[in-house]
Amino acid sequence: MDLIGRTLPPSLVCHDCDDEIDPRGGIYVEVTGDEVRPICPEHAEGAYGVEVERRSRPENAEKWDEWYVITSVPDAG
């Protein structure tokens, strides 16, 4: 599954336990339909490993408001 270019919410917290996730070095995500959600390593079974980059939308260039997937590794969890 190609996840490059998909977006994640501004706050990187685990979908299962609400722990904050440090994006340095990559994170895990789970995919449900069109939704890509961050997940911590403890809950990452069957998840995808990705690297993310924070970007802002053109209409809101002053504020970082989304994470974009820039690389992905299938079945990393």
Secondary structure, DSSP 8 states (H G I E B T S, - for coil): ---TT-EE-SS-B-TTT--B---TT-EEEEEETTEEEEE-GGG-TT-EEEEEEEE--GGGTTS--EEEEEEEETT--
